[in-house]
Amino acid sequence: MDGAELGWELSTTVALFHEAVARRLRLNAADHKALRIVTRQGPLPAGALAAQLGLGASAVTALVDRLERAGYVRRVTDPADRRRVLVSADGDQDPDLSGIFADLGREMTALVGKYDERELATIADYVRGTIAVFETQTTRLAGTG
């Protein structure tokens, strides 16, 4: 299997996994990705969320509306600038994905347990390189780089 084929397989498999997680939450993959960004980075302006997702203002507004209706986020006034609104994860409604990611974590731990330190260093190099390639391509496709 060549690098392009391996990259395609990895990309497709990860995308399908996240789509399945999103469906479990009754969301789509973009909504799930946005929810993870808001949850990890704390309250942020819709424009910053749009930039990270590569979406326009109207698309991110519709996305935030969906997440708000589902009870996962809320719009809050920015304490530093009361004219600005931030998108904040609603801690009371944070989805419980612990079972899904605990299973994934156990299986990934078992997988990496098969390799010695030298092999793990090579695998880590490959994964970091893959991430860098995807980040570069994402930036290129978004027209921001």
C-alpha positions in Angstrom: 0.0 0.0 0.0 1.5 3.4 -1.0 1.4 6.5 1.1 -1.5 8.1 -0.8 -3.6 5.0 -0.3 -2.7 4.7 3.4 -3.5 8.4 3.9 -6.9 8.0 2.2 -7.7 4.9 4.3 -6.7 6.6 7.6 -8.6 9.8 6.7 -11.7 8.0 5.7 -11.8 5.7 8.7 -11.3 8.6 11.2 -14.0 10.7 9.4 -16.4 7.8 9.6 -15.7 7.2 13.3 -16.4 10.9 14.1 -19.6 10.7 12.0 -20.7 7.7 14.0 -20.0 9.6 17.3 -21.9 12.6 16.0 -24.9 10.4 15.0 -24.9 9.0 18.6 -25.3 12.6 19.7 -28.0 13.3 17.1 -25.6 15.7 15.4 -23.6 15.8 12.1 -19.9 15.6 12.0 -19.4 19.3 11.6 -21.6 20.0 14.6 -19.6 17.5 16.6 -16.3 19.0 15.6 -17.6 22.5 16.6 -18.8 21.2 19.9 -15.4 19.6 20.6 -13.6 22.9 19.8 -16.0 24.9 22.0 -15.6 22.4 24.8 -11.8 22.3 24.6 -11.1 26.0 24.0 -13.7 27.5 26.3 -16.1 30.3 25.2 -15.1 31.8 21.9 -16.6 34.2 19.4 -18.5 32.7 16.5 -16.0 34.2 14.1 -13.2 32.3 15.7 -15.2 29.1 15.5 -16.0 29.8 11.9 -12.3 30.3 11.1 -11.3 27.0 12.7 -14.0 25.1 10.9 -13.5 26.9 7.6 -17.1 28.1 7.5 -18.7 31.4 6.6 -20.7 33.5 9.1 -24.1 32.3 8.1 -23.1 28.6 8.2 -21.6 28.9 11.6 -24.7 30.8 12.8 -26.9 27.9 11.7 -24.4 25.4 13.3 -24.5 27.2 16.6 -28.3 27.4 16.4 -28.4 23.6 16.0 -26.1 23.0 18.9 -28.0 25.5 21.1 -31.3 23.8 20.3 -29.7 20.4 21.2 -28.7 21.9 24.5 -24.9 21.6 24.0 -24.0 25.3 23.8 -25.3 28.7 24.7 -24.6 32.2 23.6 -23.1 34.4 26.4 -22.1 38.0 26.6 -18.3 38.5 26.5 -17.4 39.9 30.0 -14.6 41.9 28.4 -16.8 43.5 25.7 -20.5 43.4 26.4 -21.2 44.1 22.7 -19.7 40.7 21.7 -21.3 37.3 22.1 -19.4 34.1 22.8 -20.3 30.5 22.1 -19.9 28.5 25.3 -20.4 24.8 26.0 -23.3 24.2 28.3 -21.6 22.2 31.1 -24.9 20.7 32.2 -25.5 19.2 28.8 -22.0 18.1 27.9 -22.4 14.8 26.1 -21.1 11.8 27.9 -18.8 10.1 25.4 -16.6 8.5 28.1 -17.7 5.0 27.2 -17.0 5.5 23.5 -13.6 7.1 24.1 -12.7 4.7 26.9 -13.2 1.8 24.5 -11.1 3.5 21.9 -8.4 4.3 24.4 -8.2 0.7 25.6 -8.0 -0.6 22.0 -5.3 1.9 21.0 -3.3 1.1 24.2 -3.4 -2.6 23.3 -2.4 -1.8 19.8 0.7 0.3 20.7 1.6 -2.3 23.3 2.6 -4.6 20.5 5.6 -2.3 19.5 9.0 -1.6 21.1 10.3 1.9 21.8 12.1 2.2 18.5 9.0 1.2 16.5 6.8 3.5 18.6 9.2 6.4 17.8 8.8 5.7 14.1 5.0 5.4 14.4 4.8 8.7 16.4 6.9 10.3 13.7 4.5 9.0 11.0 1.5 10.2 12.9 2.9 13.7 13.6 3.9 13.9 9.9 0.4 12.9 8.8 -1.1 15.5 11.1 1.2 18.2 9.6 0.3 17.1 6.0 -3.4 17.3 6.8 -3.1 20.7 8.5 -1.2 22.0 5.4 -3.8 20.6 3.0 -6.7 21.9 5.1 -5.2 25.4 5.2 -4.6 25.2 1.4 -8.1 24.1 0.7 -9.6 26.7 3.0 -7.7 29.4 1.0 -5.9 30.7 4.1 -2.4 29.7 3.4 
